[in-house]
Amino acid sequence: MEVDLWGKKAGRGAYLCRSQECYEMMLAGNRLERALRVKITSEDRARLAEASLSLFEKEAIGEN
């Protein structure tokens, strides 16, 4: 499981708005599991949380 910022990678995906609140809601509940119709492991959840932190840190300092 990984974050695809441009929606170009093959396979299933789920669109999220590009805000930290959306990512927090997605990680807190089972919304992503329902959208993708898969079970998300704790390792996947941790990886997605780390990716979102990195994404929003870059946006906060003006990188993209």
TIVO-2410 file (N, C-alpha, C; in nm, 3 decimals):
# residues 64
REC num residu      c1      c2      c3 atome chaine
REC   1      M   0.085  -0.117   0.000     N      A
REC   1      M   0.000   0.000   0.000    CA      A
REC   1      M   0.089   0.123   0.000     C      A
REC   2      E   0.057   0.218  -0.088     N      A
REC   2      E   0.136   0.339  -0.097    CA      A
REC   2      E   0.051   0.457  -0.143     C      A
REC   3      V   0.105   0.575  -0.125     N      A
REC   3      V   0.038   0.698  -0.165    CA      A
REC   3      V   0.080   0.731  -0.307     C      A
REC   4      D  -0.017   0.754  -0.394     N      A
REC   4      D   0.008   0.793  -0.533    CA      A
REC   4      D  -0.052   0.932  -0.551     C      A
REC   5      L   0.032   1.033  -0.543     N      A
REC   5      L  -0.016   1.171  -0.547    CA      A
REC   5      L  -0.075   1.212  -0.681     C      A
REC   6      W  -0.035   1.143  -0.788     N      A
REC   6      W  -0.080   1.184  -0.921    CA      A
REC   6      W  -0.182   1.089  -0.982     C      A
REC   7      G  -0.215   0.980  -0.916     N      A
REC   7      G  -0.316   0.887  -0.966    CA      A
REC   7      G  -0.276   0.813  -1.092     C      A
REC   8      K  -0.149   0.786  -1.111     N      A
REC   8      K  -0.100   0.723  -1.233    CA      A
REC   8      K  -0.062   0.576  -1.215     C      A
REC   9      K  -0.049   0.530  -1.092     N      A
REC   9      K  -0.003   0.393  -1.070    CA      A
REC   9      K  -0.115   0.294  -1.096     C      A
REC  10      A  -0.078   0.176  -1.138     N      A
REC  10      A  -0.176   0.071  -1.167    CA      A
REC  10      A  -0.234   0.015  -1.038     C      A
REC  11      G  -0.355  -0.036  -1.047     N      A
REC  11      G  -0.419  -0.099  -0.932    CA      A
REC  11      G  -0.531  -0.015  -0.875     C      A
REC  12      R  -0.585  -0.062  -0.766     N      A
REC  12      R  -0.695   0.009  -0.701    CA      A
REC  12      R  -0.646   0.135  -0.634     C      A
REC  13      G  -0.735   0.229  -0.623     N      A
REC  13      G  -0.701   0.354  -0.557    CA      A
REC  13      G  -0.824   0.418  -0.497     C      A
REC  14      A  -0.800   0.511  -0.411     N      A
REC  14      A  -0.907   0.589  -0.350    CA      A
REC  14      A  -0.863   0.735  -0.350     C      A
REC  15      Y  -0.951   0.822  -0.393     N      A
REC  15      Y  -0.918   0.964  -0.396    CA      A
REC  15      Y  -0.949   1.027  -0.262     C      A
REC  16      L  -0.857   1.112  -0.217     N      A
REC  16      L  -0.876   1.189  -0.094    CA      A
REC  16      L  -0.852   1.335  -0.127     C      A
REC  17      C  -0.924   1.422  -0.058     N      A
REC  17      C  -0.892   1.562  -0.075    CA      A
REC  17      C  -0.752   1.584  -0.017     C      A
REC  18      R  -0.688   1.685  -0.062     N      A
REC  18      R  -0.549   1.706  -0.021    CA      A
REC  18      R  -0.543   1.793   0.103     C      A
REC  19      S  -0.602   1.743   0.210     N      A
REC  19      S  -0.595   1.813   0.338    CA      A
REC  19      S  -0.561   1.714   0.447     C      A
REC  20      Q  -0.496   1.764   0.548     N      A
REC  20      Q  -0.453   1.677   0.658    CA      A
REC  20      Q  -0.574   1.616   0.729     C      A
REC  21      E  -0.684   1.689   0.737     N      A
REC  21      E  -0.804   1.638   0.801    CA      A
REC  21      E  -0.859   1.515   0.730     C      A
REC  22      C  -0.856   1.515   0.598     N      A
REC  22      C  -0.903   1.398   0.521    CA      A
REC  22      C  -0.817   1.276   0.551     C      A
REC  23      Y  -0.687   1.295   0.554     N      A
REC  23      Y  -0.597   1.183   0.582    CA      A
REC  23      Y  -0.619   1.131   0.724     C      A
REC  24      E  -0.638   1.221   0.819     N      A
REC  24      E  -0.661   1.178   0.957    CA      A
REC  24      E  -0.790   1.100   0.969     C      A
REC  25      M  -0.895   1.144   0.903     N      A
REC  25      M  -1.022   1.071   0.905    CA      A
REC  25      M  -1.008   0.935   0.840     C      A
REC  26      M  -0.933   0.929   0.730     N      A
REC  26      M  -0.913   0.804   0.659    CA      A
REC  26      M  -0.838   0.704   0.746     C      A
REC  27      L  -0.737   0.750   0.816     N      A
REC  27      L  -0.656   0.661   0.899    CA      A
REC  27      L  -0.725   0.622   1.029     C      A
REC  28      A  -0.812   0.708   1.079     N      A
REC  28      A  -0.877   0.682   1.208    CA      A
REC  28      A  -0.982   0.571   1.199     C      A
REC  29      G  -1.054   0.565   1.091     N      A
REC  29      G  -1.162   0.468   1.078    CA      A
REC  29      G  -1.134   0.363   0.974     C      A
REC  30      N  -1.239   0.304   0.924     N      A
REC  30      N  -1.228   0.199   0.823    CA      A
REC  30      N  -1.270   0.247   0.685     C      A
REC  31      R  -1.268   0.376   0.664     N      A
REC  31      R  -1.314   0.431   0.536    CA      A
REC  31      R  -1.231   0.382   0.418     C      A
REC  32      L  -1.101   0.378   0.435     N      A
REC  32      L  -1.015   0.333   0.326    CA      A
REC  32      L  -1.036   0.185   0.298     C      A
REC  33      E  -1.052   0.106   0.403     N      A
REC  33      E  -1.080  -0.037   0.384    CA      A
REC  33      E  -1.208  -0.057   0.304     C      A
REC  34      R  -1.310   0.020   0.336     N      A
REC  34      R  -1.436   0.008   0.261    CA      A
REC  34      R  -1.420   0.053   0.117     C      A
REC  35      A  -1.349   0.162   0.096     N      A
REC  35      A  -1.331   0.214  -0.040    CA      A
REC  35      A  -1.251   0.117  -0.128     C      A
REC  36      L  -1.148   0.056  -0.071     N      A
REC  36      L  -1.063  -0.034  -0.148    CA      A
REC  36      L  -1.108  -0.179  -0.142     C      A
REC  37      R  -1.198  -0.208  -0.049     N      A
REC  37      R  -1.248  -0.345  -0.028    CA      A
REC  37      R  -1.135  -0.442   0.005     C      A
REC  38      V  -1.045  -0.397   0.093     N      A
REC  38      V  -0.934  -0.480   0.142    CA      A
REC  38      V  -0.915  -0.456   0.291     C      A
REC  39      K  -0.848  -0.548   0.356     N      A
REC  39      K  -0.811  -0.531   0.496    CA      A
REC  39      K  -0.678  -0.458   0.500     C      A
REC  40      I  -0.669  -0.352   0.579     N      A
REC  40      I  -0.547  -0.274   0.589    CA      A
REC  40      I  -0.476  -0.314   0.718     C      A
REC  41      T  -0.351  -0.354   0.703     N      A
REC  41      T  -0.274  -0.397   0.819    CA      A
REC  41      T  -0.225  -0.276   0.899     C      A
REC  42      S  -0.182  -0.303   1.021     N      A
REC  42      S  -0.128  -0.194   1.104    CA      A
REC  42      S   0.000  -0.138   1.042     C      A
REC  43      E   0.076  -0.222   0.973     N      A
REC  43      E   0.197  -0.174   0.905    CA      A
REC  43      E   0.161  -0.080   0.791     C      A
REC  44      D   0.058  -0.116   0.714     N      A
REC  44      D   0.012  -0.028   0.605    CA      A
REC  44      D  -0.037   0.104   0.661     C      A
REC  45      R  -0.113   0.098   0.769     N      A
REC  45      R  -0.166   0.218   0.833    CA      A
REC  45      R  -0.052   0.310   0.879     C      A
REC  46      A   0.052   0.249   0.938     N      A
REC  46      A   0.167   0.328   0.984    CA      A
REC  46      A   0.240   0.390   0.866     C      A
REC  47      R   0.256   0.316   0.758     N      A
REC  47      R   0.323   0.367   0.638    CA      A
REC  47      R   0.244   0.484   0.578     C      A
REC  48      L   0.113   0.471   0.573     N      A
REC  48      L   0.030   0.579   0.519    CA      A
REC  48      L   0.034   0.702   0.609     C      A
REC  49      A   0.036   0.682   0.739     N      A
REC  49      A   0.046   0.794   0.833    CA      A
REC  49      A   0.178   0.868   0.814     C      A
REC  50      E   0.286   0.792   0.798     N      A
REC  50      E   0.418   0.853   0.777    CA      A
REC  50      E   0.421   0.930   0.645     C      A
REC  51      A   0.363   0.873   0.541     N      A
REC  51      A   0.359   0.941   0.411    CA      A
REC  51      A   0.278   1.069   0.419     C      A
REC  52      S   0.168   1.068   0.492     N      A
REC  52      S   0.086   1.189   0.502    CA      A
REC  52      S   0.159   1.296   0.581     C      A
REC  53      L   0.231   1.258   0.686     N      A
REC  53      L   0.308   1.358   0.761    CA      A
REC  53      L   0.412   1.423   0.672     C      A
REC  54      S   0.481   1.342   0.593     N      A
REC  54      S   0.582   1.394   0.502    CA      A
REC  54      S   0.519   1.488   0.400     C      A
REC  55      L   0.406   1.449   0.345     N      A
REC  55      L   0.336   1.530   0.245    CA      A
REC  55      L   0.299   1.667   0.302     C      A
REC  56      F   0.239   1.668   0.419     N      A
REC  56      F   0.191   1.795   0.475    CA      A
REC  56      F   0.304   1.880   0.531     C      A
REC  57      E   0.415   1.819   0.572     N      A
REC  57      E   0.531   1.897   0.612    CA      A
REC  57      E   0.588   1.971   0.492     C      A
REC  58      K   0.597   1.902   0.377     N      A
REC  58      K   0.648   1.965   0.255    CA      A
REC  58      K   0.558   2.080   0.211     C      A
REC  59      E   0.428   2.059   0.218     N      A
REC  59      E   0.334   2.165   0.177    CA      A
REC  59      E   0.343   2.285   0.271     C      A
REC  60      A   0.366   2.259   0.399     N      A
REC  60      A   0.373   2.367   0.496    CA      A
REC  60      A   0.493   2.459   0.471     C      A
REC  61      I   0.602   2.402   0.416     N      A
REC  61      I   0.720   2.484   0.389    CA      A
REC  61      I   0.728   2.527   0.242     C      A
REC  62      G   0.625   2.492   0.163     N      A
REC  62      G   0.617   2.540   0.027    CA      A
REC  62      G   0.677   2.451  -0.079     C      A
REC  63      E   0.718   2.331  -0.044     N      A
REC  63      E   0.768   2.236  -0.144    CA      A
REC  63      E   0.651   2.161  -0.203     C      A
REC  64      N   0.674   2.099  -0.318     N      A
REC  64      N   0.570   2.015  -0.378    CA      A
REC  64      N   0.625   1.900  -0.448     C      A
***
